[in-house]
Amino acid sequence: MLFDTHAHLNAEQYNEDLEQVIERAKSEKVEKIVVVGFDRPTITRAMELIEEYDFIYAAIGWHPVDAIDMTDEDLAWIKDLSQHEKVVAIGEMGLDYYWDKSPKDVQKEVFRRQIALAKEVKLPIVIHNRDATEDVVTILKEEGAAEVGGIMHCFTGSLETAKACMEMNFYISFGGPVTFKNAKKPKEVVKEIPSDKLLIETDCPYLTPVPFRGKRNEPSYVKYIAEQIAELREISFEELAELTTKNAKKVFRIN
């Protein structure tokens, strides 16, 4: 059984055919999915989905690109919603220096506040990092994020960065890019991650794996990521599926 640890089934890309997308996921033995909400509309939809489907869980937080829009009321709202038994993480949060909508100092402040919230409600955190590795690792250290740990989502960084994060109680999650022909670094790094720290995800509808690259991604495609990683690590698909599902249940505290 597979566990897609990071999906955006709350995106408008699924408005027309969500039921079929979910049926395809089930047919590919995707046992559980964590849907990630990162602003008011996507969090609201994530909360609807966890009520509707027993195998869907939610992570809720505020995306760094939109950090400038987050209010005190938004943070209080996330805190309230985090009490729901199927909210399993705070995030995605972090830093994104690729897009320049939110100033870096605002992103950092919103990031720190969400780590503090996660520590208060005792939930792991889901980290978004784009072109900001040094600052992300520094803030995680300074804010004592090791207390709750969490997931480095869609990891494409160096082994050195992965080790620094694992020392702080983080799991390393790989998505579609690990299947791309030119993605030498993720392919090398994924071989070196300890078995008890490895996760898989789709980040759908984005980052679609080969052989569907360029099309809309969906949870059923997590199997292609699992197949690629199993091949790279020279283990069976079944073994890879079992260990990543076990790890996901551990980090999200799902029995």
Secondary structure as UniProt FT lines:
FT   STRAND          2..7
FT   TURN            9..10
FT   HELIX           12..14
FT   TURN            15..17
FT   HELIX           18..27
FT   TURN            28..29
FT   STRAND          30..37
FT   HELIX           40..52
FT   TURN            54..55
FT   STRAND          56..60
FT   HELIX           64..69
FT   HELIX           72..81
FT   TURN            82..83
FT   TURN            85..86
FT   STRAND          87..96
FT   HELIX           104..121
FT   STRAND          125..130
FT   HELIX           133..142
FT   TURN            143..144
FT   HELIX           145..147
FT   STRAND          150..152
FT   TURN            153..154
FT   HELIX           159..166
FT   TURN            167..169
FT   STRAND          170..174
FT   HELIX           176..179
FT   TURN            181..182
FT   HELIX           184..192
FT   HELIX           195..197
FT   STRAND          198..200
FT   TURN            210..211
FT   TURN            213..214
FT   HELIX           219..221
FT   HELIX           222..233
FT   HELIX           237..252
//
